[in-house]
Amino acid sequence: MNDQQREVKELTTPSGKKLEIKTYVTARERNEIRDAMLPFMNVDTATNKVDDKISGDVLVKAEPKLIEVIVSSFDGSSEKVLDRILDGSPEDYDFIVKNLKFISDGKGNLNQAKPTISGSDTSPVN
């Protein structure tokens, strides 16, 4: 599925600019976001659990990556979205970051594209 077919949520920033945010991420996009965050997180390799104590450095890397991956249009254009948001007001930036959380399940897991499954799990096996 390409971005033009993907469901988006439309928002208006405090300065009145229109914003389109993807409602879910693909596996590739999820991995891009993880790649920005994981160097700053501690993972217990025995349990594969992430330490709740996250370095503040992760925000510096993760927030721009979230914007880059999830915001599909800003102020009527899909060109240089991240740069234009970063060059804008702090109020708009904070509003955007806050609203990116809606694509999460509340536990830090991003909503992901659902696979298309054909056939039936009750089909006989030969």
C-alpha positions as CSV (number, residue, x, y, z in Angstrom):
1,M,0.0,0.0,0.0
2,N,1.5,3.4,-0.9
3,D,1.1,6.5,1.1
4,Q,-1.6,7.9,-1.1
5,Q,-3.9,5.0,-0.2
6,R,-3.1,5.1,3.5
7,E,-5.6,6.4,6.0
8,V,-4.5,9.7,7.6
9,K,-5.9,11.8,10.4
10,E,-6.1,15.6,9.7
11,L,-5.3,18.0,12.5
12,T,-4.8,21.8,12.8
13,T,-1.8,23.1,14.7
14,P,-2.1,26.0,17.1
15,S,-0.9,28.4,14.4
16,G,-3.7,27.2,12.1
17,K,-1.6,25.0,9.8
18,K,-3.1,21.7,8.5
19,L,-1.4,18.5,9.3
20,E,-1.9,15.0,8.0
21,I,-0.7,12.1,10.2
22,K,-0.6,8.4,9.2
23,T,-2.9,6.2,11.4
24,Y,-0.4,3.3,11.4
25,V,3.1,2.4,10.5
26,T,4.5,-0.3,8.3
27,A,7.1,-2.8,9.6
28,R,9.8,-0.8,7.7
29,E,8.7,2.5,9.3
30,R,8.5,0.9,12.7
31,N,12.1,-0.4,12.3
32,E,13.3,3.1,11.2
33,I,11.8,4.5,14.5
34,R,13.3,1.7,16.5
35,D,16.7,2.3,14.9
36,A,16.6,5.9,16.2
37,M,15.6,4.9,19.7
38,L,17.4,1.7,20.5
39,P,20.9,3.1,20.9
40,F,19.6,5.1,23.9
41,M,17.7,2.3,25.6
42,N,18.8,-0.5,27.8
43,V,17.4,-3.9,26.9
44,D,17.7,-7.0,29.2
45,T,18.8,-9.7,26.8
46,A,17.6,-12.4,29.0
47,T,14.0,-11.2,29.1
48,N,14.0,-8.9,26.0
49,K,12.4,-6.2,28.2
50,V,13.3,-2.6,27.8
51,D,14.4,-0.7,30.9
52,D,11.8,2.0,31.9
53,K,14.5,4.5,32.4
54,I,15.1,6.1,29.0
55,S,17.8,8.7,28.4
56,G,16.6,12.2,27.5
57,D,18.8,11.8,24.4
58,V,16.3,9.5,22.9
59,L,13.8,12.4,22.6
60,V,16.3,14.4,20.5
61,K,16.6,11.5,18.1
62,A,13.2,9.9,18.3
63,E,10.9,12.9,18.0
64,P,12.3,14.1,14.6
65,K,12.2,10.5,13.3
66,L,8.6,10.1,14.4
67,I,7.7,13.3,12.6
68,E,9.7,12.2,9.5
69,V,8.0,8.8,9.3
70,I,4.4,9.6,10.5
71,V,3.6,13.1,9.3
72,S,2.6,12.8,5.6
73,S,1.8,16.5,5.0
74,F,2.3,19.8,6.7
75,D,0.7,23.1,5.7
76,G,-0.5,21.7,2.4
77,S,2.7,20.1,1.2
78,S,4.5,16.8,1.6
79,E,7.9,18.4,0.8
80,K,10.5,18.8,3.5
81,V,7.9,18.2,6.2
82,L,10.4,17.7,9.1
83,D,12.5,20.8,8.1
84,R,9.4,23.0,7.9
85,I,8.1,21.8,11.3
86,L,11.5,22.3,12.9
87,D,11.8,25.8,11.4
88,G,8.3,26.6,12.8
89,S,7.0,27.5,16.2
90,P,7.8,25.4,19.3
91,E,4.0,25.3,20.0
92,D,3.3,23.6,16.7
93,Y,6.2,21.2,17.2
94,D,5.0,20.2,20.7
95,F,1.4,19.9,19.4
96,I,2.6,17.6,16.6
97,V,4.7,15.4,18.9
98,K,1.9,15.1,21.4
99,N,-0.6,14.1,18.7
100,L,1.8,11.4,17.2
101,K,1.0,9.4,20.4
102,F,-2.5,8.5,19.1
103,I,-1.0,5.9,16.8
104,S,0.3,4.1,19.9
105,D,-1.5,1.5,22.0
106,G,-0.5,3.5,25.2
107,K,2.4,1.1,25.9
108,G,4.8,2.5,23.4
109,N,3.8,0.0,20.7
110,L,3.0,1.6,17.4
111,N,-0.2,0.7,15.5
112,Q,1.0,-1.4,12.5
113,A,-0.4,-2.3,9.2
114,K,-2.6,-5.4,9.4
115,P,-1.5,-8.2,7.0
116,T,-3.9,-9.3,4.4
117,I,-4.6,-13.0,4.9
118,S,-6.2,-15.1,2.2
119,G,-7.6,-18.6,2.7
120,S,-8.8,-20.0,6.0
121,D,-7.1,-21.4,9.0
122,T,-9.6,-24.2,9.0
123,S,-8.6,-25.4,5.6
124,P,-7.5,-29.1,5.6
125,V,-3.8,-29.8,5.4
126,N,-2.8,-32.3,2.7
